Every structure is written in C-alpha cells, then in structure tokens.
Amino acid sequence: MSAPIITLDMLRQYDTYSDQQELFVATFGQSAKLTRRNWARAIKVGLSVSWMERLLSAPALAEYVKARDAALYDALVADLAEVAA
C-alpha cells in the first residue's frame, strides 16, 4: 500500500491557518506523502497536525481518542508524582 498524500488543498479545506499553509508549502511544496519521516519533519518545523483528526473515520477516531486519553492520564500521573516527590 502506498502512503496517502496530504495536499495544500486539504489544509485549505479543513480551515488551517494561512501561516500553517505557508509553512507546509515551504517544507513540502504542494503535497507530501504521509510517512513517519514526513510526520516527524512536519512536527519538527512547527506544523500543527491536530487538524488531521478530522480525516479519521468514526471508529478510527474513537480508538485515537481512547489512546490519547490514556496517554494523557499516564503522563499526568507520572508528572504529578514527580512533583510531589
């Protein structure tokens, strides 16, 4: 299976901020394959990837939310335990 493509038009369609669109173009041009390497690159240069939640199907979004909530809980418990120590 080939990697999905994220395009500048998709960013526009999902109402991302113009500065994010400009940064996308400066980093990737008009489109980029959705690969782990490009994901890391996007985050490194400061692109927001949270808008991509809107691309998920309902079942995939539910799984993502469960995983995100569990990760937040684990991080809070660890962080607050460290502060209390």
C-alpha positions, 0 to 999 in steps of 0.5 A: 500500500502506498502512503496517502498524500496530504495536499495544500488543498486539504489544509485549505479545506479543513480551515488551517491557518494561512501561516500553517499553509505557508509553512507546509508549502515551504517544507513540502511544496504542494503535497507530501506523502504521509510517512513517519519521516514526513510526520516527524519533519512536519512536527519538527518545523512547527506544523500543527497536525491536530487538524488531521483528526478530522480525516479519521473515520468514526471508529478510527477516531474513537480508538485515537481518542481512547489512546490519547486519553490514556496517554494523557492520564499516564503522563499526568500521573507520572508528572504529578508524582514527580512533583510531589516527590 
